[in-house]
Amino acid sequence: VQPDFVFYDAGVDIYMHDKLGRLKVSENGIRQRDRWVLDKCVSLGIPVAAVVGGGYDKDVDVLARRHAIVHEECSYVWRKHTMWSR
């Protein structure tokens, strides 16, 4: 089955120090997850929209950095697949 579209909610409540998520994933692990999901969608020709979600931290700058990971990985995948030439 190939979906027509993927709506990717890139929640960061999986982060190891998140008080609610408790999943013990590092920032690098979040980055690897986001890159894999985005790259898989693009490689299979499936349109994908990614949004930030989840994640709880009293330090909003640190939380914002975690949320920015998905945008950085979108940029990486865009460059990897030279999507500007499509």
DAMOQUI-V893366 format. One record per residue. N is the residue number from 1. RES is the residue in three letters. PHI is phi as a letter, one per 30 degrees, with the letter a starting at -180 (none if undefined). PSI is psi in whole degrees, -180 to 180 (none if undefined). OMEGA is omega in whole degrees, -180 to 180 (999 if undefined). Layout:
n=<N,N>
res=<RES,RES>
phi=<PHI,PHI>
psi=<PSI,PSI>
omega=<OMEGA,OMEGA>
//
This chain:
n=<1,2,3,4,5,6,7,8,9,10,11,12,13,14,15,16,17,18,19,20,21,22,23,24,25,26,27,28,29,30,31,32,33,34,35,36,37,38,39,40,41,42,43,44,45,46,47,48,49,50,51,52,53,54,55,56,57,58,59,60,61,62,63,64,65,66,67,68,69,70,71,72,73,74,75,76,77,78,79,80,81,82,83,84,85,86>
res=<VAL,GLN,PRO,ASP,PHE,VAL,PHE,TYR,ASP,ALA,GLY,VAL,ASP,ILE,TYR,MET,HIS,ASP,LYS,LEU,GLY,ARG,LEU,LYS,VAL,SER,GLU,ASN,GLY,ILE,ARG,GLN,ARG,ASP,ARG,TRP,VAL,LEU,ASP,LYS,CYS,VAL,SER,LEU,GLY,ILE,PRO,VAL,ALA,ALA,VAL,VAL,GLY,GLY,GLY,TYR,ASP,LYS,ASP,VAL,ASP,VAL,LEU,ALA,ARG,ARG,HIS,ALA,ILE,VAL,HIS,GLU,GLU,CYS,SER,TYR,VAL,TRP,ARG,LYS,HIS,THR,MET,TRP,SER,ARG>
phi=<none,c,d,d,a,c,c,c,c,d,d,c,d,d,e,e,c,d,d,c,d,h,c,i,c,d,d,d,d,d,d,d,d,d,d,d,d,d,d,d,d,d,d,c,i,c,e,b,c,c,b,d,a,h,j,b,a,d,d,d,d,d,d,d,d,d,d,d,e,d,d,d,d,e,d,d,d,e,d,e,c,h,d,d,c,d>
psi=<130,117,157,-22,144,128,106,110,99,65,143,15,-1,-7,143,-29,11,130,-25,-34,-48,36,-7,36,132,170,-38,-37,-39,-44,-46,-42,-49,-44,-42,-49,-49,-45,-40,-46,-49,-42,-33,1,26,121,140,138,127,137,154,155,159,176,127,126,140,-25,100,-28,-41,-42,-42,-38,-41,-40,-29,-20,-45,-35,-39,-40,-32,-43,-42,-50,-38,-45,-42,-42,14,55,-14,-17,9,none>
omega=<176,-180,176,-172,174,173,-172,177,-173,-179,179,176,174,-178,-173,-179,178,-175,-178,-174,177,-178,172,177,180,175,177,176,176,179,180,178,-178,-180,-179,-178,-177,-179,179,179,-178,-180,-180,179,-179,176,-179,172,-178,176,176,179,177,179,-175,179,178,178,-175,178,178,178,178,178,178,178,-179,-177,-178,178,176,-180,172,179,179,-178,178,179,-179,-177,-178,-173,178,-178,-179,999>
//
